[in-house]
Amino acid sequence: MKHIRTERWEKHDRVNEHRARLLISCPDKPGIVAAVSDLLYMQGANIIESSQYTTDPTGGQFFLRIEFESAYMDQFLSVFETKMNDAATKFQMDWRLSRASQRKNMVIFASKGSHCLLELLWRWQAGDLLVNIPMVISNHEDLRESVEMLGIPFHHIPVTKDTKKEAEAKQLELVGNQADLIVLARYMQILSPEFVVTHPHSIINIHHSFLPAFVGAHPYERAYDRGVKLIGATSHYVTDELDEGPIIEQDVARVDHKDDVEDLKRIGRTIERNVLARAVTWHVEDRVIVHGNKTVVFQ
Ligand SMILES: Nc1nc2c(c(=O)[nH]1)N[C@@H](CN(C=O)c1ccc(C(=O)N[C@@H](CCC(=O)O)C(=O)O)cc1)CN2
C-alpha cells in the first residue's frame, strides 16, 4: 500500500506542476501590480492568489506575493526572467520566483528535546509538510531512533565550547549544498557568524519565550521567577544577534501562580511545536518576505 505521504505528494505535484510563486519587494509607487500582472497575462499565466502590502501609500515599501499557473511552465520561465528583470530595474524590485512543485530541502538540527523535531517529522510523514529532509544533525544521540525509524539519516556531532569550531565545520561539510532551509528544532547551541552567513535568512529557530522577553538560555526558569501570567514561543530567522532575528510567528498561553517551572515547560512545548511548524510551513510555501529586521507573512 502506498504511504499516505506519497499519495498526498503525488496529488500535490499534479496540482502544483504548473504553479509558481513570485515574491516582490520594492519602493511603493503606482503601476507595480499592473506591470507585473500584465507581464504574467501577456505570457499566458493565470493568477491564482495575490497578496500585497505597503508600509506607506505615499512612498513606503511595497510587498507582493503572486501565485500563478501556466500550462507551459518550462517555456514560460525561459522567457519570464528576462522580462521580469526589465520590470525589476524600472521599479527597483527585489524579487524571487519558485516553482510550487520544487520541494525545498530542509535539514533539521536538534539537541535532546524531541517535541519540535517530532512535530516537523510527523507533518512530513503525513504529507502535510511538503519538503525533503536529507538529514537530521544533533549534538546528542537521544533522538537517533526516532529519526532513523522514518528512514531519515541521523548524524551525531558532539559540540562543546572548546570544539564548537570543529563541530560546525563537520556540520557544514555534511550539509554541503543540500539545504535550502535549516531548522533549529530546540537545537541548544549558538551558531557562529561563520555558520550563519552560509544560509542567510534560511535558518529558522524556535525560541521558547514570547520575544523580546527572556532572550537567551533558560527562559522558562526566568519567566517563573518573574511571575508571568503569559508564556509563549517565537519562531524567527537566525542572525548573529542571539534570538534577535526577524520574527516569523509567535503565540502565547495563560499560566498562573499554581504553575511551577515544569508546568511552564509542559504548556510551552505545545506552543513551541505549533509555532515552529507554522513558521516553517509559511517559509516553505514562499509566504515570508524579510524587510530589515521584520517579516511580512502572506498567510
Ligand atoms: N546565531 C544564533 N544561534 C542560535 C540562535 C540565534 O538566535 N542565533 N538561537 C538559538 C536557540 N536558543 C534559544 O532559542 C539558544 C540556544 C542555546 C543557548 C546557549 O546559551 N547555548 C550555550 C551552550 C548551552 C549547552 O551547551 O547546553 C552556547 O551555545 O554556548 C542560548 C539560546 C540556537 N542558536
The ligand as a Tripos MOL2 file, in Angstrom:
@<TRIPOS>MOLECULE
LIG
   34    36     1     0     0
SMALL
NO_CHARGES

@<TRIPOS>ATOM
      1 N1         23.4880   32.6380   15.9180 N.pl3     1 LIG1
      2 C1         22.3920   32.1540   16.5640 C.ar      1 LIG1
      3 N2         22.4150   30.8800   17.0010 N.ar      1 LIG1
      4 C2         21.3200   30.3880   17.6530 C.ar      1 LIG1
      5 C3         20.2020   31.1970   17.8890 C.ar      1 LIG1
      6 C4         20.2140   32.5420   17.3820 C.ar      1 LIG1
      7 O1         19.2200   33.3000   17.5140 O.2       1 LIG1
      8 N3         21.3330   32.9760   16.7360 N.ar      1 LIG1
      9 N4         19.1230   30.6830   18.6480 N.pl3     1 LIG1
     10 C5         19.4920   29.5360   19.4920 C.3       1 LIG1
     11 C6         18.4060   28.8330   20.2550 C.3       1 LIG1
     12 N5         18.4080   29.3220   21.6200 N.am      1 LIG1
     13 C7         17.2670   29.9000   22.0320 C.2       1 LIG1
     14 O2         16.2470   29.8130   21.3370 O.2       1 LIG1
     15 C8         19.5520   29.2240   22.4580 C.ar      1 LIG1
     16 C9         20.2920   28.0470   22.4360 C.ar      1 LIG1
     17 C10        21.4400   27.9520   23.2230 C.ar      1 LIG1
     18 C11        21.8530   28.9880   24.0480 C.ar      1 LIG1
     19 C12        23.1200   28.8380   24.8200 C.2       1 LIG1
     20 O3         23.4200   29.6200   25.6950 O.2       1 LIG1
     21 N6         23.8850   27.7850   24.4580 N.am      1 LIG1
     22 C13        25.2520   27.5800   25.0320 C.3       1 LIG1
     23 C14        25.5220   26.1150   25.2900 C.3       1 LIG1
     24 C15        24.4440   25.5030   26.1500 C.3       1 LIG1
     25 C16        24.7310   23.9950   26.3140 C.2       1 LIG1
     26 O4         25.8370   23.5550   25.9680 O.co2     1 LIG1
     27 O5         23.8010   23.3010   26.7880 O.co2     1 LIG1
     28 C17        26.2570   28.0210   23.9580 C.2       1 LIG1
     29 O6         25.9640   27.8380   22.7360 O.co2     1 LIG1
     30 O7         27.3350   28.4650   24.3680 O.co2     1 LIG1
     31 C18        21.1040   30.1520   24.0730 C.ar      1 LIG1
     32 C19        19.9470   30.2760   23.2900 C.ar      1 LIG1
     33 C20        20.1760   28.4950   18.6380 C.3       1 LIG1
     34 N7         21.3310   29.0810   18.0650 N.pl3     1 LIG1
@<TRIPOS>BOND
     1     1     2 1
     2     2     3 ar
     3     2     8 ar
     4     3     4 ar
     5     4     5 ar
     6     4    34 1
     7     5     6 ar
     8     5     9 1
     9     6     7 2
    10     6     8 ar
    11     9    10 1
    12    10    11 1
    13    10    33 1
    14    11    12 1
    15    12    13 1
    16    12    15 1
    17    13    14 2
    18    15    16 ar
    19    15    32 ar
    20    16    17 ar
    21    17    18 ar
    22    18    19 1
    23    18    31 ar
    24    19    20 2
    25    19    21 1
    26    21    22 1
    27    22    23 1
    28    22    28 1
    29    23    24 1
    30    24    25 1
    31    25    26 2
    32    25    27 1
    33    28    29 2
    34    28    30 1
    35    31    32 ar
    36    33    34 1
@<TRIPOS>SUBSTRUCTURE
     1 LIG1         1 GROUP 0 **** ****
